[in-house]
Amino acid sequence: MPQPRTADSTTSPRSPRVRPRGAGGGQQRDPEQLERLRSKIGALSTATLKRLESDLPWYRSLRPDERAALGLVAQKGIASFVTWYERPTSPAWVMNDVFGTAPTELTRSISLQRALQLIRVVVEAVEDQVPDLAGGAGEVPLREAVLRYSREVAFAAADVYARAAETRGAWDTRLEALVVDAILRGESSDALRSRIAAVGWKSDGRITVMVGSSPAEPSPSFVNELRRASARFADDTLVGIQGDRLILVLGGMANNGSDLDSAFTRLSELFGPGPVVYGPEAASLIDASASAQAAFAGLNAAPAWPGAPRPAAANDLWPERVISGDDAARRDLYKYIYVPLVNAGNGLVETLSSYLSLGHSLEATARELFVHANTVRYRLRRVCDVTGWDPLLPREAFVLQTALAVGRLTVAARPAQDRGLTR
C-alpha cells in the first residue's frame, strides 16, 4: 500500500502543479518593490503627462477636455500596471481598467495610430523610471513586465477601436435605412434634412432611384462592393435592402462624364435576377420620392413587357404602368405627350391617330387625310420632335397610342369649361 507523502517528500503538498500566467511566471513579488511602485504612481503620472506634451505635437493641439480624457487614460494605465504587476490576470481587465473610463472620448479625439503613439510614450516614460523603481535585482523582471503590459494595452486599444467602428457602422447603416425609407414614403421634413446631412450626402442634383431584386445570398461585403461600383458613376449613394428588393439612391449621376445608359447597365449587373428599373431624375434628395415611386411602379408593371431592356427607364414603361393603375403615369402621358401634341396643332393628332389606326401605313394615312405621303412623313417627324417618341418605331408608337387614349379619356372626364389644353 503506497505511503502518503510527507512534508519531506520531493514534491511538497503546498507546491503549485501549474505555474500561473503572468509576468515573472508566478514568482513572488518583492513587497518593498511593490510599495515603491505604489508610492511613485503620482510621480510617474506627472512625468508621463509632461512627456506627452513634449513628444506628441498633436496632443498639444487638442482641446483641454480631450487632453484631460487622454491624460486620465494614461494615469489609469499606470495605476492598473501596479495592480497587474502584483497579481497578473487575464487580458480582460485591460478593457475595463484602462479604457473603461473614457473609450468614447478616446476614439472621438484621436485615431488608432495616435492612440498607439500615446501608449508608446507612456511605456517609455515608465521604462525610464525602471532602475529607480526596481531597486537593484528586480530591474529585469520589472522591465519585462512593462513590455508585456504594454502589449496587452495595445491589443486592448485595438479592440476598443474595432468595437467603436462596428458601432458606428451599425448606426450608419440604420440611419441610411431610415433615409431611404423616408424617401420612399415621400417624407419631407426638417428631420429628413438632418438625417441626409448626417449620412454625408453632398449632391444637390441629378438624383435617380434604381430598384430591382436583391441577390438571393449576398456576400457580407455585398453592400461595400455596391458602393465601390456606384462611386464610379455617382457622387453619392444610398443603399437600401427591403426584403427581396434592392434600392439605390444615386446622386450626381454621370457628373464625371460617363454615359448614363452605360452607368445604369453596369449597376444593374449587381442586382438579382429579374427586371431593374430606374426613375426619372429629381432635383434634390427631398424631391426623390417621385423618382422612387415611378421606379417601383415600373418594377411592378415590367412583367407586362417581356422584352423590356435591363435596366429599363420608368418612363419607358408608361403604357404598362397605366394598365396596372398608376395614376402618375397617366398624368405624365397626358402632360408630356398629349397636351404638347394638341398645342402643336398642324394636324399632328389627326395624322398620328390615323397612322396608328391604319396599321402604320403611310399611303393609307395619306389617302385617309387627302394629303401627300411626304406630308404624312413630315407630320410624323414633327410628332417625334414635339414628344420625343418616334411613331415609326413599334414600341414608341405603342406609347404614343396609349397617350392618345389617356388624353381623350382625361378630356372627356372634365367639364366643358375646363377642357382648355394650353399649359
HUBEL-V658363 format. One line per field, one symbol per residue. phi: phi as a letter, one per 40 degrees, with the letter a starting at -180 (. if undefined). A space follows every 10 residues. Layout:
phi = ???
This chain:
phi = .ccccbcccc bccccccbcc chcgggcccc dccccccccc dccccccccc cdcccbdccc cccdcccccc cccccccccc ccccccbcbc ccccdccccc cacccccccb ccdccccccc cccccccccd dcccghcccc dccccccccc cccccccccd cccccccccc cccccccccc cccccgcbac cccccccccg cbcbafcbbb baccdcbccd cdcccccccc ccbbcbabbb bbgcbbbbbb bgcgccgccc cccccccccc ccchcbbbcc cbcacccccc cccccccccc cddcbdcccb cbcdccbddc ccccgccccc ccccccbccc ccccgfgccc ccccdccbgg bccccccccf bcccccdccc ccdcccbgbc cccdcccccc cccccccccc cccccdcbcc bcb
